[in-house]
């Protein structure tokens, strides 16, 4: 057992096990076997945020988790449609490997193209406008780090989708 000179456990799993054994809960200790101390110290604990700094931190944590897990994609969704939206469709952003994807109206696509002037490391790879849809599916490629991606995601939600500064966003999939 990895412990301090006083004999107290130092790893989160050991601390959790010790706390559980103090309360004499025989059904709970089996739960702790499935987690390593590493998972307990590095896991995401928040999946939504409402302030710009907190949202960027959330985006960075989600991007890091997505990359660490090698998951198929990461999806970000605001809690509600933007106040200026004429319909009830909630915009979303997906990120996978080096691709950012989203659906845009014509006006949003124009704002996105303007925003991309501030992000030269991001470029539109593909625009798909199916006849049966009122909008365009956009695929953007980049090889940016998590912080740059987080800034870009925040800019998309505020400048492209016109969300106010206090909007709530959720990490819907990692």
N, C-alpha and C positions, 0 to 999 in steps of 0.2 A: 504494500500500500504506500502510495506516495503521500507523505505527510510532513508537516512542519515539525520542528523539534518538540513542540508541545504535544504531539501526537494527534493533532487535528487534521482531518482530510483537507487536501488542497484542490483536488479536481472537482468540477461541478457535479459529475455523476456520483462521486463519493459523498459530497455534501448532501445531495438530494437523497441518496440512499440512507444516510445517517438521519436526516430529518424524518423520513418516512418511518424508519425503525423506531424512532422516539415516540411516534404517535400510534404505534402498534396497529398499523393498517396492513393486515396480511394480504389483501387482494391487490395492493398497488405496487409493491416492489417489482413484480414481473414486468411492469411497463418500462421501468428504467433499463432493463436489459437490452432493449431495442435501440437505445440511443447511446452514442459514444460521447465522451466529454467534448470532443471536437465539434460535434453537431450541436450540442447544447450551447457552446460559446459562440458559434458563428451563424446560427440559424436566423432567418428573418423573423422579426417579431411584429412588424407593422405591415399592413397591406393597403393602407390608404393614407392620404395626407391632404391638408387644406392650405398650407402656407408654402410660398415659393421655395424657401430653403429646405423645408421638410419634404416637399415633393421631389426636389433634386436628389436629396439623400435617399429617398424611397426608390427613385429611378436607378440610381447607382447600385443600391443593394439588389434590386431585381435583376439588373443586367449582370452583375457579378454572379448571382445565383443561377441565372439562365446559362451563363458560360460554364460555371463550375459543374452543373448537372448535365451539360451538353444536351439540354432539352430542345425540342423541335422549334419552339418559338416562345416569346414573351408577349403578353397582351396587356395594354394599358387602356382603361376605360374611365371616363368621367362618370360621376354619379348621375348626372342628368344632362339633357340636351343644353347647348349654350342658350343664354337668354335671347340672343338675337336670331335663333333658328326659327324658321317658319314651320318646321315639321318636328316630329317627335323622335327622329333618328338620332341616336347617340353616336358621335364619332369615336373612333378607336385608333390605336397605333399598335402595329405588331412589329417585333424585331426578331430576326433570325439570322444568326451568323454575321453577315455583313450587309443585310438588307432590312430596310425600314419600309413597311407597307401601310397604306391607309386608303380610305375612300374619300373623295372630295367632290364637292359641287364645282361648277365652273368658277364661281367667285373664289372659293377656297383654293382651287388650283392656281389661280392668278396670284393670290397672296402667298402660296407656297413657293411659287417660282421667284417671287420677290425676296422671300426669306432666304432662299438658297444662295442669293448673292452674298449674304453674310456668312455662309458656311461653304466655302469653296471645296472642302474635303467631302462634301455630300453631292451626289449628282443623280439626276433622274435616269434610271435605266429603262423603265418601261411605263407606258401609259396605256391602259385598256379602258375603252368606253363601249361596253356592250349596248346594242340598240335598245334592249328592253330595260335598261337602267338609266336613271337621271343622274349621271355622275361619272367619275373616272376613278379607276383603281390605279394608284401610283406606287411604283416600286423604286426606292432610292437606295443606291449603294454607298457604303462608306467603310472605312477601316479605322474608325475612331475609337478612342478609349471610352470608358464608362462615363467619365465626367463630361466629356464633349457630347456624347449621346444624350445624357440627362439634360444638358442645356438646350440641345436641339429639340427634344421632346417637349420641354417646357415652352419653348418658343412656338412650336406647332400649336399646342393647346391654346396659348394666349393670342398669338398673332394670326394664325391660319383659321382656327375654329372659333376665335373671338370669345374665349372664356374670360371672366373677370379674374382678378388677382387671387380671390379667395375660393376658387372652385375646388371641389373634392375629386380626386382621382383615385382609382383602385388598380392594383395589380391583379388582373383577372385570371391570368395564367402565367406560370413560369415553367 
